[in-house]
Amino acid sequence: MNANNCQESDSHSIHPQNHTSIQERLKYLLQLSCFWLVLGTYLFPFCKQKISQAFNPQ
């Protein structure tokens, strides 16, 4: 009977850990997306300018 109770408490303790793990992953993905968005916003026009300069030398 005690073993059964221990097993139940173990299964209950797993769920919050999974939930936090998913939240951590979502937070990480959000930060990563924001990072690439900011990087793309500043880097893309710069690269575009460099590429157009390379193809159209003055």
Rosetta blueprint (number, residue, H / E / L):
1 M L
2 N H
3 A H
4 N H
5 N H
6 C H
7 Q H
8 E H
9 S H
10 D H
11 S H
12 H H
13 S H
14 I H
15 H H
16 P H
17 Q H
18 N H
19 H H
20 T H
21 S H
22 I H
23 Q H
24 E H
25 R H
26 L H
27 K H
28 Y H
29 L H
30 L H
31 Q H
32 L H
33 S H
34 C H
35 F H
36 W H
37 L H
38 V H
39 L H
40 G H
41 T H
42 Y H
43 L H
44 F H
45 P H
46 F H
47 C H
48 K H
49 Q H
50 K H
51 I H
52 S H
53 Q H
54 A H
55 F H
56 N L
57 P L
58 Q L
